[in-house]
Amino acid sequence: MEQNYIIILAESLEKKIQVLEEISAENLSQRELLKSEEFDAEAFEASIDRKSELIEKIGFLDEGFETMYERVREALNKDKQSYQEEIATLKKLISTVTEKSVIVQKQEMENRTLAEAQFSREKKKVQQIKNSRQVTSQYYKNMAKLNYVEPQFMDKKK
């Protein structure tokens, strides 16, 4: 019975590795969006949504792994010799998960820096547009005043 649980633990770790690779690919996609001259906010938001779904999957896989591990922990600790290969496989998978997690965290930090810079540029663009609208509005107001002649009183006596 424990053997089946150990197989499930290994499969759970393999799925987590796959999901971490998908998150890493999504991070690379986000990086390209953030580096582009013309920022595509809709594509970036869709990417964030996809990544949120993947993060939820990781949470689900972690919960399942913890539940399974609680069932098997005692047997693994008591009879380490019998499960030596399985334990080695699990350790290797956990090591891979850790490596992938570190890579994803590094990508997240890099993307955060790029996002802050991109949002700053977008904010400046919006500010420039706002300023140009104000200048244009002021110009038209001033031009309208040029053609306006105030009423004048003329004395017809001579």
Solvent accessible surface area in square Angstrom, and as a share of the most:
residue,aa,sasa,rsa
1,M,156,0.70
2,E,59,0.27
3,Q,79,0.35
4,N,83,0.43
5,Y,40,0.15
6,I,5,0.03
7,I,85,0.43
8,I,72,0.37
9,L,0,0.00
10,A,17,0.13
11,E,85,0.38
12,S,15,0.10
13,L,10,0.05
14,E,90,0.41
15,K,112,0.47
16,K,32,0.13
17,I,23,0.12
18,Q,106,0.47
19,V,10,0.06
20,L,10,0.05
21,E,80,0.36
22,E,66,0.30
23,I,4,0.02
24,S,21,0.14
25,A,60,0.46
26,E,21,0.10
27,N,1,0.00
28,L,84,0.42
29,S,46,0.30
30,Q,6,0.03
31,R,43,0.16
32,E,114,0.51
33,L,36,0.18
34,L,1,0.01
35,K,118,0.50
36,S,44,0.28
37,E,153,0.69
38,E,140,0.63
39,F,37,0.15
40,D,69,0.36
41,A,60,0.47
42,E,144,0.65
43,A,34,0.26
44,F,21,0.09
45,E,110,0.49
46,A,42,0.32
47,S,0,0.00
48,I,73,0.37
49,D,76,0.39
50,R,113,0.41
51,K,16,0.07
52,S,51,0.33
53,E,110,0.49
54,L,18,0.09
55,I,96,0.49
56,E,126,0.57
57,K,104,0.44
58,I,25,0.13
59,G,31,0.30
60,F,152,0.63
61,L,26,0.13
62,D,54,0.28
63,E,122,0.54
64,G,36,0.35
65,F,32,0.14
66,E,100,0.45
67,T,71,0.42
68,M,35,0.16
69,Y,71,0.27
70,E,93,0.42
71,R,134,0.49
72,V,0,0.00
73,R,97,0.35
74,E,114,0.51
75,A,24,0.18
76,L,11,0.06
77,N,85,0.43
78,K,158,0.67
79,D,63,0.33
80,K,118,0.50
81,Q,147,0.65
82,S,72,0.46
83,Y,33,0.12
84,Q,117,0.52
85,E,143,0.64
86,E,39,0.17
87,I,37,0.19
88,A,58,0.45
89,T,67,0.39
90,L,12,0.06
91,K,135,0.57
92,K,147,0.62
93,L,24,0.12
94,I,78,0.40
95,S,55,0.36
96,T,39,0.23
97,V,13,0.08
98,T,75,0.44
99,E,105,0.47
100,K,52,0.22
101,S,31,0.20
102,V,88,0.51
103,I,84,0.43
104,V,16,0.09
105,Q,108,0.48
106,K,121,0.51
107,Q,18,0.08
108,E,62,0.28
109,M,131,0.58
110,E,65,0.29
111,N,8,0.04
112,R,167,0.61
113,T,90,0.52
114,L,45,0.23
115,A,13,0.10
116,E,98,0.44
117,A,42,0.33
118,Q,2,0.01
119,F,101,0.42
120,S,51,0.33
121,R,110,0.40
122,E,50,0.23
123,K,153,0.65
124,K,130,0.55
125,K,83,0.35
126,V,97,0.56
127,Q,91,0.41
128,Q,120,0.53
129,I,94,0.48
130,K,112,0.48
131,N,68,0.35
132,S,59,0.38
133,R,172,0.63
134,Q,109,0.49
135,V,103,0.59
136,T,66,0.39
137,S,53,0.34
138,Q,97,0.43
139,Y,116,0.44
140,Y,142,0.54
141,K,119,0.51
142,N,72,0.37
143,M,79,0.35
144,A,66,0.52
145,K,142,0.60
146,L,128,0.64
147,N,134,0.69
148,Y,144,0.55
149,V,111,0.64
150,E,120,0.54
151,P,122,0.77
152,Q,142,0.63
153,F,188,0.78
154,M,148,0.66
155,D,100,0.52
156,K,189,0.80
157,K,168,0.71
158,K,245,1.04
